[in-house]
Amino acid sequence: MSEGCRPFREQLGPLALGHLPDPEVASVRAHVDGCADCREELRALEEAAGALALVDPELLDEPLAPPRGLGDRIVSLVREERLLEQRRRRRRLTGLLAAAVLAGALAAVTLGIAHDPGVRVLLEPQRGGLEAIPARLVERPWGTEVRLEASGLPAGRYVVWLREPDDDRVPAGSFDAVADAGEVVLASALAIDGAVGIGVSEADGTTVLYGHLRD
């Protein structure tokens, strides 16, 4: 039974017996018309109410009395229902807390990225026919995140690298230039502090773009 059905279920018995006040009948009927479970419950109660109309108390040998143990069973059912409701509330609370923690973590990561402009550098063409493109290097725990604008480059495969002071090149990944490629995000294991430049080469190793970071 859903939480929305609970107040109506308590009124199904009086409705089946014809004891429900007129102002409440319309709302209960409207709910029953749209709820298959409550409709089935009302049908069963109406059958029981019809059977009760056939009973003549004068013909009974003994006064009517509830079955033995009925009170204990009712108390037990109420206790079980309360325990189930407490568990449902704990699960809902746990789910809300977990969602809040996750949202906070994502917000922290997002804010951290948004507020970390990194190091911006303009990659200058090293041959004719190319245009300078902007790049941004962001320090990360694992090294350096490299973001560069790939639009405007001729179609083909390009390799990005960071240059160390001894002129060694530390790879930062590769990408395929296509029309309207937009921003490319790559990664290098070299920290920003250990890089003196960033370059872009063609597949054969020819440097086509380069930006100087520091001496």
C-alpha positions as CSV (number, residue, x, y, z in Angstrom):
1,M,0.0,0.0,0.0
2,S,1.4,3.4,-1.0
3,E,1.5,6.4,1.3
4,G,-1.2,8.0,-0.9
5,C,-3.6,5.1,-0.4
6,R,-3.3,4.9,3.4
7,P,-5.9,7.6,4.3
8,F,-8.4,6.2,1.8
9,R,-7.9,2.6,3.0
10,E,-9.2,3.5,6.4
11,Q,-12.4,4.8,4.8
12,L,-13.1,1.8,2.6
13,G,-14.8,-0.2,5.4
14,P,-17.3,2.6,6.3
15,L,-17.9,3.1,2.6
16,A,-18.7,-0.5,2.0
17,L,-21.1,-0.6,5.0
18,G,-22.8,2.7,4.0
19,H,-21.6,4.5,7.1
20,L,-19.2,7.0,5.5
21,P,-20.4,10.7,5.7
22,D,-21.7,12.1,2.4
23,P,-19.0,14.8,2.2
24,E,-16.3,12.2,2.2
25,V,-17.9,9.7,-0.2
26,A,-17.0,11.6,-3.4
27,S,-13.3,12.0,-2.6
28,V,-13.0,8.3,-1.7
29,R,-14.9,7.2,-4.8
30,A,-12.6,9.4,-6.9
31,H,-9.5,7.8,-5.5
32,V,-11.0,4.3,-5.9
33,D,-11.8,4.9,-9.5
34,G,-8.1,5.7,-10.2
35,C,-6.5,3.0,-8.0
36,A,-6.8,-0.7,-8.9
37,D,-5.6,-1.9,-5.5
38,C,-8.1,0.1,-3.5
39,R,-10.8,-0.8,-6.0
40,E,-10.1,-4.5,-5.4
41,E,-10.0,-3.9,-1.6
42,L,-13.4,-2.2,-1.7
43,R,-14.9,-5.0,-3.8
44,A,-13.9,-7.6,-1.2
45,L,-15.3,-5.4,1.6
46,E,-18.5,-4.9,-0.2
47,E,-18.8,-8.7,-0.6
48,A,-18.2,-9.1,3.1
49,A,-20.8,-6.4,3.9
50,G,-23.3,-8.2,1.7
51,A,-22.8,-11.4,3.6
52,L,-23.2,-9.6,6.9
53,A,-26.7,-8.5,5.8
54,L,-27.7,-12.2,5.7
55,V,-26.7,-12.9,9.3
56,D,-29.4,-13.0,12.0
57,P,-27.9,-12.5,15.5
58,E,-31.0,-14.0,17.1
59,L,-30.2,-17.4,15.6
60,L,-26.7,-17.6,17.2
61,D,-26.2,-20.0,20.1
62,E,-23.5,-17.9,21.7
63,P,-22.8,-14.1,21.7
64,L,-20.4,-13.0,19.1
65,A,-16.8,-12.6,20.3
66,P,-13.5,-11.9,18.5
67,P,-11.3,-15.0,17.9
68,R,-8.7,-15.8,20.5
69,G,-5.4,-14.1,20.0
70,L,-6.9,-11.5,17.7
71,G,-5.7,-8.6,19.9
72,D,-2.1,-10.0,20.0
73,R,-2.1,-10.4,16.2
74,I,-3.3,-6.8,15.7
75,V,-0.6,-5.5,18.1
76,S,2.0,-7.7,16.2
77,L,0.9,-6.4,12.8
78,V,1.0,-2.8,14.0
79,R,4.5,-3.3,15.5
80,E,5.7,-4.9,12.2
81,E,4.3,-2.0,10.2
82,R,6.0,0.5,12.4
83,L,9.3,-1.3,12.0
84,L,8.9,-1.4,8.3
85,E,8.1,2.3,8.2
86,Q,11.2,3.1,10.3
87,R,13.4,1.0,7.9
88,R,11.9,2.8,4.9
89,R,12.6,6.2,6.5
90,R,16.2,5.1,7.2
91,R,16.7,4.0,3.7
92,R,15.3,7.2,2.3
93,L,17.5,9.2,4.7
94,T,20.5,7.2,3.7
95,G,19.8,7.7,0.0
96,L,19.4,11.5,0.5
97,L,22.6,11.7,2.5
98,A,24.5,9.8,-0.1
99,A,23.1,12.0,-2.9
100,A,24.0,15.1,-0.9
101,V,27.6,13.9,-0.4
102,L,27.9,13.0,-4.1
103,A,26.5,16.3,-5.2
104,G,28.9,18.1,-2.8
105,A,31.8,16.2,-4.2
106,L,30.9,16.9,-7.8
107,A,30.3,20.6,-6.9
108,A,33.7,20.8,-5.3
109,V,35.4,19.2,-8.3
110,T,33.5,21.4,-10.7
111,L,34.3,24.5,-8.7
112,G,37.9,23.5,-8.5
113,I,38.2,23.1,-12.2
114,A,36.2,26.3,-12.9
115,H,38.5,28.3,-10.6
116,D,41.7,26.9,-11.9
117,P,42.5,28.8,-15.1
118,G,45.8,27.0,-15.4
119,V,48.7,28.3,-17.6
120,R,47.6,29.8,-21.0
121,V,49.9,29.8,-23.9
122,L,49.6,30.6,-27.6
123,L,51.0,27.9,-29.9
124,E,52.8,29.6,-32.8
125,P,52.9,28.0,-36.3
126,Q,56.3,26.6,-37.2
127,R,55.6,26.5,-40.9
128,G,53.4,28.4,-43.4
129,G,49.8,27.8,-43.9
130,L,48.9,27.4,-40.2
131,E,47.5,29.8,-37.6
132,A,48.3,30.2,-34.0
133,I,46.0,28.3,-31.6
134,P,45.4,28.8,-27.9
135,A,46.2,26.1,-25.3
136,R,45.7,25.8,-21.5
137,L,47.7,23.7,-19.1
138,V,46.1,22.8,-15.8
139,E,48.0,21.2,-13.0
140,R,46.5,17.8,-11.8
141,P,47.6,15.3,-9.1
142,W,48.7,12.9,-11.9
143,G,50.5,15.5,-14.0
144,T,49.2,18.1,-16.5
145,E,45.8,18.4,-18.3
146,V,46.3,19.9,-21.7
147,R,43.4,21.7,-23.5
148,L,43.9,23.2,-26.9
149,E,41.7,24.4,-29.7
150,A,42.0,22.0,-32.7
151,S,39.8,23.8,-35.1
152,G,41.6,25.3,-38.1
153,L,44.2,22.6,-38.3
154,P,44.4,20.6,-41.6
155,A,42.9,17.2,-41.4
156,G,45.2,14.5,-40.0
157,R,46.7,12.9,-36.9
158,Y,48.6,15.2,-34.5
159,V,50.8,14.4,-31.5
160,V,51.0,16.7,-28.5
161,W,54.0,16.8,-26.1
162,L,55.5,18.8,-23.3
163,R,59.2,19.8,-23.6
164,E,61.6,19.4,-20.6
165,P,64.6,21.6,-20.0
166,D,66.9,19.0,-21.5
167,D,64.8,19.0,-24.7
168,D,63.2,15.6,-24.0
169,R,59.6,15.4,-25.1
170,V,57.0,13.9,-22.7
171,P,53.9,12.7,-24.6
172,A,50.5,14.2,-23.9
173,G,48.5,12.1,-26.3
174,S,47.3,12.5,-29.9
175,F,44.2,13.6,-31.8
176,D,42.7,13.6,-35.2
177,A,41.9,17.1,-36.6
178,V,38.6,17.3,-38.4
179,A,36.3,20.2,-39.4
180,D,35.0,22.1,-36.4
181,A,37.0,19.8,-34.1
182,G,36.7,22.3,-31.2
183,E,38.6,21.8,-28.0
184,V,40.8,18.8,-27.4
185,V,41.6,17.5,-23.9
186,L,44.7,15.5,-23.4
187,A,46.9,14.5,-20.5
188,S,50.6,14.2,-19.7
189,A,52.4,12.6,-16.8
190,L,54.8,15.6,-16.6
191,A,54.0,18.3,-14.1
192,I,53.6,21.9,-15.3
193,D,56.6,23.0,-13.3
194,G,58.8,20.5,-15.2
195,A,57.8,21.7,-18.6
196,V,59.4,24.6,-20.5
197,G,57.2,24.4,-23.6
198,I,54.4,22.6,-25.4
199,G,54.4,21.4,-29.0
200,V,52.2,19.8,-31.6
201,S,53.8,17.5,-34.2
202,E,52.5,15.7,-37.3
203,A,52.6,11.9,-37.3
204,D,56.1,11.9,-38.7
205,G,57.5,14.0,-35.9
206,T,57.6,17.3,-37.7
207,T,56.8,20.1,-35.2
208,V,54.0,22.3,-36.6
209,L,53.0,24.3,-33.5
210,Y,55.0,25.4,-30.5
211,G,54.4,27.5,-27.4
212,H,57.2,28.6,-25.0
213,L,56.4,28.4,-21.2
214,R,59.6,29.4,-19.4
215,D,63.3,29.4,-19.8
